[in-house]
Amino acid sequence: MSDTNLLGIDYAKGATFVGNTATHTGRWCAIYFTTNCIVDELTSLNWDGETVSGQSFSANSTLYGVFTSIKLQNGHCVAYKL
């Protein structure tokens, strides 16, 4: 494991900062919430079950998966690229 790889996230690949309510698209392996957030929409390629749309996430919490789209109702997050 390289110094830039922790928990399967290669930080050298970069990230997308989301600080508005626009829809952001990309391909990410983790979403780290820097503030308390409500997710408006989240598209994942490898999740089953109920949607997380409308769910609240506390600051400093992280979701792992393969994500291709995120839209926040409020707050900020960092989406780490695959």
C-alpha positions as CSV (number, residue, x, y, z in Angstrom):
1,M,0.0,0.0,0.0
2,S,1.4,3.4,-1.0
3,D,1.4,6.4,1.3
4,T,-1.4,7.9,-0.7
5,N,-3.7,4.9,-0.3
6,L,-5.7,4.5,2.9
7,L,-8.8,2.3,3.3
8,G,-8.7,1.7,-0.5
9,I,-8.8,5.4,-1.3
10,D,-6.0,6.6,-3.5
11,Y,-5.8,10.2,-2.4
12,A,-3.3,11.0,-5.3
13,K,-6.2,10.7,-7.8
14,G,-7.8,13.7,-6.3
15,A,-11.3,14.7,-5.2
16,T,-14.3,16.9,-6.0
17,F,-15.4,19.5,-3.4
18,V,-19.1,19.9,-3.4
19,G,-20.2,23.1,-1.7
20,N,-23.5,24.0,-3.5
21,T,-26.8,22.5,-4.4
22,A,-26.0,21.7,-8.0
23,T,-25.9,18.1,-9.3
24,H,-22.2,16.9,-9.5
25,T,-21.3,13.9,-11.6
26,G,-18.1,11.9,-11.7
27,R,-16.9,8.5,-10.3
28,W,-16.0,8.4,-6.7
29,C,-15.2,5.7,-4.1
30,A,-15.9,7.7,-0.9
31,I,-17.9,10.8,0.1
32,Y,-16.7,12.6,3.2
33,F,-19.1,15.1,4.8
34,T,-17.2,18.1,6.1
35,T,-20.3,19.7,7.6
36,N,-23.7,18.4,8.6
37,C,-25.5,17.7,5.3
38,I,-28.8,16.5,3.8
39,V,-28.4,14.5,0.6
40,D,-30.9,15.4,-2.0
41,E,-29.8,12.8,-4.6
42,L,-27.1,10.1,-4.6
43,T,-26.5,7.6,-7.4
44,S,-24.4,4.5,-6.5
45,L,-23.5,1.6,-8.8
46,N,-23.1,-1.0,-6.1
47,W,-25.7,-0.3,-3.4
48,D,-28.9,-2.2,-2.8
49,G,-32.0,-1.2,-0.8
50,E,-33.5,2.1,0.1
51,T,-32.4,5.5,-1.2
52,V,-30.4,7.9,1.0
53,S,-32.1,10.8,-0.6
54,G,-33.4,13.1,2.1
55,Q,-31.1,11.6,4.7
56,S,-29.0,13.6,7.1
57,F,-25.3,12.9,7.6
58,S,-23.2,14.3,10.4
59,A,-20.0,16.2,9.8
60,N,-17.0,13.9,9.6
61,S,-19.0,10.9,8.4
62,T,-18.0,9.0,5.3
63,L,-19.9,6.8,2.8
64,Y,-18.1,4.2,0.8
65,G,-19.1,2.7,-2.6
66,V,-19.0,3.5,-6.3
67,F,-20.9,6.8,-6.7
68,T,-21.6,8.7,-10.0
69,S,-23.8,11.6,-9.0
70,I,-24.4,13.6,-5.9
71,K,-26.7,16.6,-5.1
72,L,-26.8,18.1,-1.6
73,Q,-29.7,20.0,-0.1
74,N,-27.2,21.8,2.2
75,G,-23.7,21.5,3.6
76,H,-20.4,20.5,2.0
77,C,-18.6,17.3,1.2
78,V,-15.5,15.9,-0.5
79,A,-16.0,13.1,-3.1
80,Y,-12.8,11.1,-3.6
81,K,-12.1,9.9,-7.2
82,L,-11.8,6.3,-8.2
